[in-house]
Amino acid sequence: MIICRLRELMEKHQILDFGRLAKETEITKDVLVRLAENQWHQVRREHLDRLCQYFDCGIKDLLEYQAYEESVLPA
């Protein structure tokens, strides 16, 4: 499973408002909220690029792979 660590990056950079982040990255607030809450199914490369540039981080700082336990594989 791939986890988005957007909320952690926002906290680290003291960004508490999705509206501000949306305005500064030109990514809609809805997309940012879905990413932060790990409720996304697809993500645009352009959005990943903008977030990495904004937070001055690598993709590994934004996305993390967590292996599933054998008994908890998604359907």
ABEGO torsion letter per residue (X at the ends): XBBBAAAAAAAAAGBABAAAAAAAAGBBAAAAAAAAAGABABBBAAAAAAAAAAAGBBAAAABBBBBBBAAABBX
